[in-house]
Amino acid sequence: MDFSGLLLQLLNGLAGASTLFLVAVGLSLIFGVTRIVNFAHGSFYMLGLYVAYTLVERLGGVLGFWPALLIAPLVVGLLGAVVEMALLRRIYRAPELFQLLATFALVLVIKDAALWFWGPEELFGPRAPGLQGAVPLLGRRFPAYDLFLIAVGPLVLALLWLLLHRTRWGTLVRAATQDREMVGALGVNQAWLFTTVFALGALLAGLGGALQLPREPASLEMDLNTIGAAFVVVVVGGMGSIPGAFVAALLIAQLKAVCIWLGVVEVGGISIAFPRLTLVVEFLVMAAVLVWRPWGLLGRPQAAVRVQAQPDAPLQPSGPRTRLAWALGVGLLALLPVLAGAWPYATVLVQDLLVAALFAASLHAIMGPGGMHSFGHAAYFGIGAYAAALLVRTAGWPLEAALLLAPLVAASFALVYGWFCVRLSGVYLAMLTLAFAQITWAIAFQWDAFTG
């Protein structure tokens, strides 16, 4: 743990922060104006890298490397405009949950389209011309391209500031961020404004992806891997706050860089592997900020929305068709022993279906009658599974007793998490449940000495 090593890790953090800022600032800008939490934003980041790869490999001899890298985000921005006009424009007044599900469905559509067009293999791009070497620094060498990335983040921040504070369009965007209903009442074409904002956000995500071409291969897992970190930055910095996104990107990236630099540290005879904490530290920060200041470090509380979505219809008693479906389901379960003799896999299939149905019913109880949008419900599923397995394997409990106690263990975690979560609502509640779920996953994944 020498000074030169710390400096290099901090520089690595700055390079990563620039990329993270490019993705997060577009997401923050879109949310600030449209009030939609766009789960598909990571997909635009992924497409930026794929499109850049295609342009460089197929047209690089004509366009050149750097023009191809600039054209790729323009293509992604145009695609973002098409998505906004074809899909999102129809759901702006829909309930938040519907919007979240629609954008998540878009993630799956874009991923399958990328799989069909580019295939499942990772695609490696060439090195950046003129920035292929490394720069000597305190007896070590640091990639020249990463120094270029460090400069990109502040440059984009400055350009966005000029765009938002020195143009009429920027004035309208800032006004819509504060009160979009009032902007519409003043005669501003909201449809045009929303489309341009969404296109700019997609362009920035595509730029972040395109700039990764010399650093990492294009893969189909980039979208979900990136959107989690982008959500953390947006929530920590403040939804809709561009300076907040920049500050939060720096904070998260540097915390992870310091964890890597610390390595394994002995504290009171206990070895702590700080590099493993990189998976959890960002979500710990996100959870702390949501509990302390839900609107973020540099954000502000959301203005009240004057035009509300139509309320959900109240629950109704089961009709004849529903009761008939239940009767048929019970009848099929009664026939399961007979079917298992001819088709042994039927038992396994029915078990999986019942487990999925139980999980869906429990999630519906929270999101339907409970009215709480939870993105972290799978954490309790995992806690219950781990609790049952550990009670049987480690404690030597009989399976029946473990199956009875495991749900209570999951419920105890839900009680602790819920104590914090129920103090929030809407998007902030959903983000906090996601943070707790990611913290739970990271602990289970990293604590392999206990969880296996």
Protein Blocks (a to p, Z undefined) as FASTA:
>chain_A
ZZklmmmmmmmmmmmmmmmmmmmmmmmmmmmmnopacfklmmmmmmmmmmmmmmmmmmmm
mnommlmmmmmmmmmmmmmmmmmmmmmmmmmmgcfklmmmmmmmmmmmmmmmmmmmnoja
dcdddddehilbccdeehiacdfklmmmmmmmmmmmmmmmmmmmmcfklmmmmmmmmomm
lmmmnopafklmmmmmmmmmmmmmmmmmmmmmmmpccdfklmmmmmmmmmmmmmmnoghi
aklmmmmmmmmmmmmmmmmmnmpadeehiacdfklmmmmmmmmmmmmmmmmmmnojklcc
ddddfbdcddddddddddfklmmmmmmmmmmmmmmmmmmmmmmmlmmmmmmmmmmmmmmm
mmmmmmmmnopacfklmmmmmmmmmmmmmmmmmnopafklmmmmmmmmmmmmmmmmmmmm
mmpghjllmmmmmmmmmmmmmmmmmmmmlnZZ
